[in-house]
Amino acid sequence: LLGHVMIVGEMCVAHLGLTNGFRMVVDEGPEGGQSVYRIHLPVLGGRQLGWTPG
């Protein structure tokens, strides 16, 4: 299921024209920012992130 969601995300990215790269982040649970439990795979692109993950 996750693989299919990622493929659909890549199709959305292509449609949006984010040709310089993007991130897909899997958020899960309260510390992942979820209040409604479901698959949440935000696509981040269009600019560099202003912080170093980790």
Backbone as XML, in Angstrom:
<?xml version="1.0"?>
<chain id="A" units="angstrom">
  <residue number="1" name="LEU">
    <atom name="N" x="0.825" y="-1.194" z="0.000"/>
    <atom name="CA" x="0.000" y="0.000" z="0.000"/>
    <atom name="C" x="0.870" y="1.259" z="0.000"/>
  </residue>
  <residue number="2" name="LEU">
    <atom name="N" x="1.895" y="1.263" z="0.842"/>
    <atom name="CA" x="2.767" y="2.437" z="0.913"/>
    <atom name="C" x="3.470" y="2.678" z="-0.422"/>
  </residue>
  <residue number="3" name="GLY">
    <atom name="N" x="3.900" y="1.611" z="-1.076"/>
    <atom name="CA" x="4.538" y="1.754" z="-2.383"/>
    <atom name="C" x="3.612" y="2.393" z="-3.399"/>
  </residue>
  <residue number="4" name="HIS">
    <atom name="N" x="2.343" y="1.996" z="-3.393"/>
    <atom name="CA" x="1.363" y="2.577" z="-4.318"/>
    <atom name="C" x="1.158" y="4.062" z="-4.011"/>
  </residue>
  <residue number="5" name="VAL">
    <atom name="N" x="1.053" y="4.402" z="-2.721"/>
    <atom name="CA" x="0.879" y="5.801" z="-2.334"/>
    <atom name="C" x="2.076" y="6.630" z="-2.791"/>
  </residue>
  <residue number="6" name="MET">
    <atom name="N" x="3.284" y="6.075" z="-2.693"/>
    <atom name="CA" x="4.476" y="6.802" z="-3.132"/>
    <atom name="C" x="4.485" y="6.998" z="-4.647"/>
  </residue>
  <residue number="7" name="ILE">
    <atom name="N" x="4.026" y="6.004" z="-5.399"/>
    <atom name="CA" x="3.942" y="6.141" z="-6.859"/>
    <atom name="C" x="2.963" y="7.246" z="-7.223"/>
  </residue>
  <residue number="8" name="VAL">
    <atom name="N" x="1.811" y="7.277" z="-6.566"/>
    <atom name="CA" x="0.829" y="8.337" z="-6.824"/>
    <atom name="C" x="1.417" y="9.693" z="-6.444"/>
  </residue>
  <residue number="9" name="GLY">
    <atom name="N" x="2.157" y="9.747" z="-5.336"/>
    <atom name="CA" x="2.820" y="10.991" z="-4.943"/>
    <atom name="C" x="3.795" y="11.475" z="-6.003"/>
  </residue>
  <residue number="10" name="GLU">
    <atom name="N" x="4.551" y="10.561" z="-6.593"/>
    <atom name="CA" x="5.480" y="10.931" z="-7.666"/>
    <atom name="C" x="4.735" y="11.461" z="-8.885"/>
  </residue>
  <residue number="11" name="MET">
    <atom name="N" x="3.568" y="10.904" z="-9.194"/>
    <atom name="CA" x="2.767" y="11.423" z="-10.313"/>
    <atom name="C" x="2.289" y="12.841" z="-10.009"/>
  </residue>
  <residue number="12" name="CYS">
    <atom name="N" x="1.903" y="13.095" z="-8.763"/>
    <atom name="CA" x="1.478" y="14.444" z="-8.374"/>
    <atom name="C" x="2.632" y="15.429" z="-8.491"/>
  </residue>
  <residue number="13" name="VAL">
    <atom name="N" x="3.820" y="15.008" z="-8.058"/>
    <atom name="CA" x="5.009" y="15.859" z="-8.138"/>
    <atom name="C" x="5.308" y="16.208" z="-9.595"/>
  </residue>
  <residue number="14" name="ALA">
    <atom name="N" x="5.217" y="15.232" z="-10.489"/>
    <atom name="CA" x="5.457" y="15.489" z="-11.913"/>
    <atom name="C" x="4.437" y="16.488" z="-12.443"/>
  </residue>
  <residue number="15" name="HIS">
    <atom name="N" x="3.193" y="16.349" z="-12.028"/>
    <atom name="CA" x="2.131" y="17.263" z="-12.471"/>
    <atom name="C" x="2.386" y="18.687" z="-11.967"/>
  </residue>
  <residue number="16" name="LEU">
    <atom name="N" x="2.952" y="18.810" z="-10.771"/>
    <atom name="CA" x="3.235" y="20.124" z="-10.195"/>
    <atom name="C" x="4.519" y="20.740" z="-10.733"/>
  </residue>
  <residue number="17" name="GLY">
    <atom name="N" x="5.319" y="19.952" z="-11.461"/>
    <atom name="CA" x="6.543" y="20.476" z="-12.058"/>
    <atom name="C" x="7.698" y="20.635" z="-11.082"/>
  </residue>
  <residue number="18" name="LEU">
    <atom name="N" x="7.722" y="19.855" z="-10.019"/>
    <atom name="CA" x="8.821" y="19.932" z="-9.052"/>
    <atom name="C" x="9.983" y="19.089" z="-9.563"/>
  </residue>
  <residue number="19" name="THR">
    <atom name="N" x="10.743" y="19.651" z="-10.498"/>
    <atom name="CA" x="11.781" y="18.901" z="-11.198"/>
    <atom name="C" x="13.121" y="18.883" z="-10.468"/>
  </residue>
  <residue number="20" name="ASN">
    <atom name="N" x="13.305" y="19.734" z="-9.465"/>
    <atom name="CA" x="14.584" y="19.799" z="-8.751"/>
    <atom name="C" x="14.621" y="18.927" z="-7.507"/>
  </residue>
  <residue number="21" name="GLY">
    <atom name="N" x="13.652" y="18.062" z="-7.356"/>
    <atom name="CA" x="13.629" y="17.158" z="-6.212"/>
    <atom name="C" x="12.505" y="17.467" z="-5.243"/>
  </residue>
  <residue number="22" name="PHE">
    <atom name="N" x="12.277" y="16.522" z="-4.354"/>
    <atom name="CA" x="11.204" y="16.641" z="-3.371"/>
    <atom name="C" x="11.454" y="15.639" z="-2.259"/>
  </residue>
  <residue number="23" name="ARG">
    <atom name="N" x="10.681" y="15.763" z="-1.191"/>
    <atom name="CA" x="10.718" y="14.811" z="-0.078"/>
    <atom name="C" x="9.324" y="14.261" z="0.135"/>
  </residue>
  <residue number="24" name="MET">
    <atom name="N" x="9.260" y="12.991" z="0.520"/>
    <atom name="CA" x="8.022" y="12.396" z="1.010"/>
    <atom name="C" x="8.311" y="11.946" z="2.430"/>
  </residue>
  <residue number="25" name="VAL">
    <atom name="N" x="7.477" y="12.347" z="3.347"/>
    <atom name="CA" x="7.681" y="12.050" z="4.759"/>
    <atom name="C" x="6.505" y="11.213" z="5.247"/>
  </residue>
  <residue number="26" name="VAL">
    <atom name="N" x="6.784" y="10.102" z="5.908"/>
    <atom name="CA" x="5.717" y="9.287" z="6.480"/>
    <atom name="C" x="5.534" y="9.724" z="7.930"/>
  </residue>
  <residue number="27" name="ASP">
    <atom name="N" x="4.371" y="10.286" z="8.239"/>
    <atom name="CA" x="4.047" y="10.705" z="9.599"/>
    <atom name="C" x="3.150" y="9.655" z="10.237"/>
  </residue>
  <residue number="28" name="GLU">
    <atom name="N" x="3.461" y="9.294" z="11.489"/>
    <atom name="CA" x="2.655" y="8.281" z="12.172"/>
    <atom name="C" x="2.645" y="8.557" z="13.665"/>
  </residue>
  <residue number="29" name="GLY">
    <atom name="N" x="1.483" y="8.513" z="14.251"/>
    <atom name="CA" x="1.331" y="8.637" z="15.696"/>
    <atom name="C" x="1.351" y="10.068" z="16.201"/>
  </residue>
  <residue number="30" name="PRO">
    <atom name="N" x="1.104" y="10.248" z="17.491"/>
    <atom name="CA" x="1.031" y="11.585" z="18.076"/>
    <atom name="C" x="2.321" y="12.392" z="17.897"/>
  </residue>
  <residue number="31" name="GLU">
    <atom name="N" x="3.488" y="11.753" z="18.035"/>
    <atom name="CA" x="4.740" y="12.487" z="17.870"/>
    <atom name="C" x="5.060" y="12.750" z="16.407"/>
  </residue>
  <residue number="32" name="GLY">
    <atom name="N" x="4.325" y="12.112" z="15.513"/>
    <atom name="CA" x="4.429" y="12.402" z="14.091"/>
    <atom name="C" x="3.451" y="13.486" z="13.663"/>
  </residue>
  <residue number="33" name="GLY">
    <atom name="N" x="2.727" y="14.055" z="14.628"/>
    <atom name="CA" x="1.803" y="15.147" z="14.339"/>
    <atom name="C" x="0.403" y="14.696" z="13.969"/>
  </residue>
  <residue number="34" name="GLN">
    <atom name="N" x="0.096" y="13.410" z="14.149"/>
    <atom name="CA" x="-1.228" y="12.921" z="13.774"/>
    <atom name="C" x="-2.208" y="13.036" z="14.928"/>
  </residue>
  <residue number="35" name="SER">
    <atom name="N" x="-3.411" y="13.491" z="14.603"/>
    <atom name="CA" x="-4.525" y="13.432" z="15.546"/>
    <atom name="C" x="-5.612" y="12.511" z="14.999"/>
  </residue>
  <residue number="36" name="VAL">
    <atom name="N" x="-5.600" y="12.280" z="13.688"/>
    <atom name="CA" x="-6.483" y="11.320" z="13.025"/>
    <atom name="C" x="-5.563" y="10.269" z="12.422"/>
  </residue>
  <residue number="37" name="TYR">
    <atom name="N" x="-5.743" y="9.004" z="12.783"/>
    <atom name="CA" x="-4.822" y="7.958" z="12.362"/>
    <atom name="C" x="-5.183" y="7.438" z="10.980"/>
  </residue>
  <residue number="38" name="ARG">
    <atom name="N" x="-4.283" y="7.684" z="10.033"/>
    <atom name="CA" x="-4.421" y="7.273" z="8.639"/>
    <atom name="C" x="-3.034" y="7.361" z="8.021"/>
  </residue>
  <residue number="39" name="ILE">
    <atom name="N" x="-2.915" y="6.932" z="6.778"/>
    <atom name="CA" x="-1.646" y="7.133" z="6.075"/>
    <atom name="C" x="-1.542" y="8.612" z="5.738"/>
  </residue>
  <residue number="40" name="HIS">
    <atom name="N" x="-0.452" y="9.213" z="6.143"/>
    <atom name="CA" x="-0.219" y="10.633" z="5.898"/>
    <atom name="C" x="1.171" y="10.743" z="5.299"/>
  </residue>
  <residue number="41" name="LEU">
    <atom name="N" x="1.243" y="11.069" z="4.024"/>
    <atom name="CA" x="2.517" y="11.123" z="3.321"/>
    <atom name="C" x="2.638" y="12.487" z="2.643"/>
  </residue>
  <residue number="42" name="PRO">
    <atom name="N" x="3.013" y="13.532" z="3.398"/>
    <atom name="CA" x="3.147" y="14.836" z="2.776"/>
    <atom name="C" x="4.288" y="14.856" z="1.762"/>
  </residue>
  <residue number="43" name="VAL">
    <atom name="N" x="4.084" y="15.583" z="0.686"/>
    <atom name="CA" x="5.100" y="15.783" z="-0.346"/>
    <atom name="C" x="5.605" y="17.207" z="-0.186"/>
  </residue>
  <residue number="44" name="LEU">
    <atom name="N" x="6.903" y="17.354" z="0.050"/>
    <atom name="CA" x="7.519" y="18.657" z="0.267"/>
    <atom name="C" x="8.461" y="18.947" z="-0.889"/>
  </residue>
  <residue number="45" name="GLY">
    <atom name="N" x="8.272" y="20.071" z="-1.541"/>
    <atom name="CA" x="9.138" y="20.432" z="-2.654"/>
    <atom name="C" x="9.000" y="21.896" z="-2.997"/>
  </residue>
  <residue number="46" name="GLY">
    <atom name="N" x="9.824" y="22.340" z="-3.912"/>
    <atom name="CA" x="9.753" y="23.717" z="-4.366"/>
    <atom name="C" x="10.753" y="24.640" z="-3.701"/>
  </residue>
  <residue number="47" name="ARG">
    <atom name="N" x="11.353" y="24.192" z="-2.605"/>
    <atom name="CA" x="12.389" y="24.984" z="-1.925"/>
    <atom name="C" x="13.130" y="24.081" z="-0.953"/>
  </residue>
  <residue number="48" name="GLN">
    <atom name="N" x="14.293" y="24.512" z="-0.534"/>
    <atom name="CA" x="15.072" y="23.783" z="0.457"/>
    <atom name="C" x="14.423" y="23.935" z="1.826"/>
  </residue>
  <residue number="49" name="LEU">
    <atom name="N" x="14.544" y="22.913" z="2.648"/>
    <atom name="CA" x="14.088" y="23.039" z="4.026"/>
    <atom name="C" x="15.080" y="23.894" z="4.796"/>
  </residue>
  <residue number="50" name="GLY">
    <atom name="N" x="14.582" y="24.659" z="5.746"/>
    <atom name="CA" x="15.431" y="25.554" z="6.512"/>
    <atom name="C" x="15.998" y="24.938" z="7.777"/>
  </residue>
  <residue number="51" name="TRP">
    <atom name="N" x="15.956" y="23.625" z="7.899"/>
    <atom name="CA" x="16.468" y="22.952" z="9.087"/>
    <atom name="C" x="17.079" y="21.621" z="8.694"/>
  </residue>
  <residue number="52" name="THR">
    <atom name="N" x="17.930" y="21.123" z="9.559"/>
    <atom name="CA" x="18.565" y="19.837" z="9.313"/>
    <atom name="C" x="17.790" y="18.758" z="10.056"/>
  </residue>
  <residue number="53" name="PRO">
    <atom name="N" x="17.191" y="17.793" z="9.333"/>
    <atom name="CA" x="16.452" y="16.730" z="10.008"/>
    <atom name="C" x="17.355" y="15.926" z="10.940"/>
  </residue>
  <residue number="54" name="GLY">
    <atom name="N" x="16.774" y="15.419" z="12.000"/>
    <atom name="CA" x="17.513" y="14.552" z="12.914"/>
    <atom name="C" x="17.779" y="15.231" z="14.158"/>
  </residue>
</chain>
